[in-house]
């Protein structure tokens, strides 16, 4: 038996050296893992900063789009109001009827009176559609 003659202090020393070596290996592994984790954390922080910037840009674009949408809505409302006014003004008689009357020789005054056209509209209809008088 070979181990029966071993000095017990030698075994304790061997165990202590083994434990110290294991502690060094574990410490080296822990340091390496900490460095990898730190590199990964730095990369993630950069990605978060990049995403934060992209979100700010998207928010600015959304705000500008909101402003443009408001402008378009007000323009559409204005057009809608104009269409309603034209529809109300023309009533049951349309521009087509005014054109027919102008073709039959009616003057601008008569078109204004019968259809509620403005003077400019009545003049335009008569100039475009009245037959030339011989």
Secondary structure, 3 states (H helix, E strand, C coil): CCHHHCCHHHHHHHHHHHHHHHHHHHHHHHHHHHHHHHHHHHHHHHHHHHHHHHHHHHHHHHHHHHHHHHHHHHHHHHHHHHHHHHHHHHCCCCHHHHHHHHHCCCCHHHHHHHHCCCHHHHHHHHHHHCCCCC
